[in-house]
Amino acid sequence: MTSPSSTIPTDFLASNIVLEVNDSPTDSTAPATELDSCDIKPVSVLFIRQNGKVRKKPLSVLFDTGAKYSCVKAESSQWGTIRRRQRTTFATPNGLFTTSKKSEIEFNLTEFSESKIVKWNFHVLPESQPLPYDIIIGRDLMKELNMDVLYSQDVVTWDGIKLPMQKIQHQDRRISLYAIVVIMYLIF
């Protein structure tokens, strides 16, 4: 386990997961602002389940109240059963994209529960669609799970459990996600 950065609180174990991001200024000489350098977001990690086994590498997830449907990156969709479905077009800040694939993925959100298994059909994003997270859980799945994102308390709640939102550091076109992954170290 690598030692956590000095910017994270020391009252919990944390994992430092670095993800590519596409929202930093294109001009690397542009001065960073307080908003550019740090943000609090409803993020977590999930573990894919295949044939009754848990995949060791966690995937990053964003609980996105602005997304009507849940989506998965093309490269992460391979962990589910991919099927062709009706074409769906999405309007995003990065433009329009269309997909006709869905991937049924079975997973655990271990920060909430080790025993709960969720199975969901995620829209598969085109490979050309940049996304800093492996999976986006949209309003469709959050509603099905009775999950709430409470910005007034900076928490995501599910079944009575409150998960604090995480501090996201934006640096040099990369995003550092500090997630509580104590279970990952206990299981593996």
VEXDREN-2710 file (C-alpha; in Angstrom, 1 decimal):
% VEXDREN-2710
k/r/px/py/pz
1/MET/0.0/0.0/0.0
2/THR/1.4/3.4/-0.9
3/SER/1.4/6.1/1.6
4/PRO/-1.5/8.6/1.2
5/SER/-0.8/12.1/0.1
6/SER/-0.4/14.8/2.8
7/THR/-3.5/16.5/1.5
8/ILE/-5.9/13.7/2.6
9/PRO/-7.2/13.5/6.2
10/THR/-5.4/10.9/8.3
11/ASP/-8.5/9.7/10.1
12/PHE/-9.2/7.0/7.5
13/LEU/-7.3/4.6/5.2
14/ALA/-7.4/5.8/1.6
15/SER/-6.4/4.6/-1.8
16/ASN/-4.9/7.0/-4.4
17/ILE/-6.5/6.2/-7.7
18/VAL/-5.3/8.4/-10.6
19/LEU/-7.6/8.9/-13.6
20/GLU/-7.3/10.8/-16.8
21/VAL/-9.6/13.8/-17.0
22/ASN/-10.6/16.1/-19.8
23/ASP/-11.8/19.2/-17.8
24/SER/-8.6/21.0/-17.0
25/PRO/-7.6/24.0/-19.1
26/THR/-6.0/23.3/-22.4
27/ASP/-3.4/25.9/-21.8
28/SER/-1.1/24.4/-19.2
29/THR/0.3/27.9/-18.4
30/ALA/-3.2/29.1/-17.3
31/PRO/-3.1/29.9/-13.6
32/ALA/-5.0/27.4/-11.3
33/THR/-7.9/28.7/-9.3
34/GLU/-9.3/27.3/-6.1
35/LEU/-12.1/25.8/-8.1
36/ASP/-9.7/24.2/-10.6
37/SER/-7.5/22.7/-7.9
38/CYS/-10.0/20.9/-5.6
39/ASP/-13.6/19.9/-5.6
40/ILE/-15.9/17.6/-3.6
41/LYS/-17.7/15.0/-5.7
42/PRO/-20.0/12.0/-5.1
43/VAL/-17.5/9.3/-6.2
44/SER/-16.7/5.8/-5.0
45/VAL/-15.3/2.5/-6.3
46/LEU/-17.0/-0.7/-7.3
47/PHE/-15.9/-4.2/-7.7
48/ILE/-17.1/-6.3/-10.7
49/ARG/-18.4/-9.8/-10.1
50/GLN/-18.0/-12.5/-12.7
51/ASN/-19.1/-16.1/-12.3
52/GLY/-19.4/-15.6/-8.6
53/LYS/-15.8/-14.2/-8.3
54/VAL/-14.9/-10.6/-7.4
55/ARG/-12.5/-8.9/-9.8
56/LYS/-9.6/-7.5/-7.8
57/LYS/-9.2/-4.2/-9.6
58/PRO/-11.8/-1.6/-8.5
59/LEU/-13.5/0.6/-11.1
60/SER/-14.1/4.3/-10.4
61/VAL/-17.7/5.5/-10.2
62/LEU/-19.4/8.9/-10.2
63/PHE/-22.9/9.2/-8.9
64/ASP/-24.2/11.7/-11.4
65/THR/-27.6/13.3/-10.6
66/GLY/-27.4/15.1/-14.0
67/ALA/-27.2/11.9/-15.9
68/LYS/-30.6/10.3/-16.8
69/TYR/-29.0/7.0/-17.6
70/SER/-26.1/5.0/-16.2
71/CYS/-23.1/4.5/-18.6
72/VAL/-19.9/2.5/-18.7
73/LYS/-16.7/3.2/-20.6
74/ALA/-16.2/0.8/-23.6
75/GLU/-13.0/-0.6/-22.1
76/SER/-14.8/-1.5/-18.8
77/SER/-17.9/-2.9/-20.5
78/GLN/-16.1/-6.1/-21.3
79/TRP/-16.7/-7.2/-17.7
80/GLY/-20.4/-7.6/-18.4
81/THR/-22.6/-9.2/-21.0
82/ILE/-22.8/-6.9/-24.0
83/ARG/-25.9/-6.8/-26.1
84/ARG/-27.1/-4.6/-29.0
85/ARG/-30.2/-2.5/-28.1
86/GLN/-32.1/0.4/-29.5
87/ARG/-29.9/3.3/-30.5
88/THR/-29.8/6.0/-27.9
89/THR/-28.4/9.5/-28.4
90/PHE/-27.0/11.5/-25.4
91/ALA/-26.3/15.2/-25.2
92/THR/-23.2/15.9/-23.0
93/PRO/-21.0/18.8/-22.3
94/ASN/-18.5/17.2/-24.8
95/GLY/-21.2/17.0/-27.5
96/LEU/-23.6/14.4/-28.8
97/PHE/-22.9/10.7/-28.9
98/THR/-24.9/7.6/-29.9
99/THR/-24.8/4.1/-28.7
100/SER/-26.7/0.9/-29.4
101/LYS/-24.8/-1.3/-26.9
102/LYS/-25.6/-2.1/-23.3
103/SER/-23.5/-4.1/-20.9
104/GLU/-25.2/-6.0/-18.1
105/ILE/-22.7/-5.8/-15.2
106/GLU/-22.9/-7.4/-11.8
107/PHE/-21.0/-5.5/-9.0
108/ASN/-20.6/-4.6/-5.4
109/LEU/-20.4/-1.1/-3.9
110/THR/-18.3/-2.3/-1.0
111/GLU/-18.1/1.1/0.7
112/PHE/-21.8/0.7/1.3
113/SER/-22.1/-3.1/1.7
114/GLU/-20.0/-6.2/1.1
115/SER/-23.0/-8.4/0.7
116/LYS/-25.3/-6.5/-1.6
117/ILE/-24.9/-7.5/-5.3
118/VAL/-26.3/-5.1/-8.0
119/LYS/-26.9/-6.1/-11.6
120/TRP/-27.6/-3.4/-14.1
121/ASN/-27.7/-2.7/-17.8
122/PHE/-25.3/0.2/-18.5
123/HIS/-25.2/2.1/-21.8
124/VAL/-21.8/1.5/-23.4
125/LEU/-20.0/4.8/-24.3
126/PRO/-18.2/4.9/-27.6
127/GLU/-14.4/4.5/-27.3
128/SER/-13.9/8.0/-28.5
129/GLN/-16.0/9.5/-25.7
130/PRO/-13.6/10.8/-23.0
131/LEU/-14.7/10.0/-19.5
132/PRO/-12.6/10.4/-16.3
133/TYR/-14.6/7.6/-14.5
134/ASP/-15.1/3.9/-15.5
135/ILE/-18.8/4.0/-14.7
136/ILE/-21.4/6.7/-14.2
137/ILE/-24.3/5.8/-12.1
138/GLY/-27.2/8.0/-13.3
139/ARG/-30.7/8.7/-11.9
140/ASP/-32.1/5.5/-13.4
141/LEU/-30.0/3.2/-11.2
142/MET/-30.0/5.6/-8.2
143/LYS/-33.8/5.6/-8.2
144/GLU/-34.0/1.8/-8.5
145/LEU/-31.6/1.5/-5.5
146/ASN/-33.3/4.3/-3.5
147/MET/-29.9/6.1/-3.4
148/ASP/-29.7/9.8/-2.7
149/VAL/-26.9/12.3/-3.3
150/LEU/-27.2/15.0/-0.6
151/TYR/-25.1/18.0/-1.4
152/SER/-26.4/19.7/1.8
153/GLN/-24.4/17.1/3.8
154/ASP/-21.8/16.2/1.2
155/VAL/-22.9/12.5/1.4
156/VAL/-24.3/9.8/-0.8
157/THR/-26.9/7.7/1.1
158/TRP/-28.0/4.1/0.4
159/ASP/-30.0/1.9/2.7
160/GLY/-29.3/4.1/5.7
161/ILE/-25.5/4.3/5.1
162/LYS/-23.9/7.6/4.4
163/LEU/-20.8/7.7/2.3
164/PRO/-18.9/11.1/2.4
165/MET/-18.2/12.8/-0.9
166/GLN/-14.5/12.7/-1.8
167/LYS/-12.0/15.5/-2.4
168/ILE/-11.0/15.5/-6.0
169/GLN/-7.6/17.1/-6.9
170/HIS/-7.1/18.5/-10.4
171/GLN/-3.5/18.5/-11.5
172/ASP/-1.8/18.5/-14.9
173/ARG/-4.7/17.1/-16.8
174/ARG/-5.1/14.3/-14.3
175/ILE/-7.5/13.8/-11.4
176/SER/-6.6/12.1/-8.2
177/LEU/-9.5/10.3/-6.5
178/TYR/-9.1/9.6/-2.9
179/ALA/-11.6/6.8/-2.0
180/ILE/-12.0/4.9/1.2
181/VAL/-11.2/1.3/0.1
182/VAL/-10.6/-0.4/3.4
183/ILE/-12.6/-3.4/2.2
184/MET/-10.3/-3.8/-0.8
185/TYR/-7.3/-4.3/1.6
186/LEU/-9.3/-6.7/3.8
187/ILE/-10.6/-8.9/1.0
188/PHE/-7.4/-9.0/-1.1
END
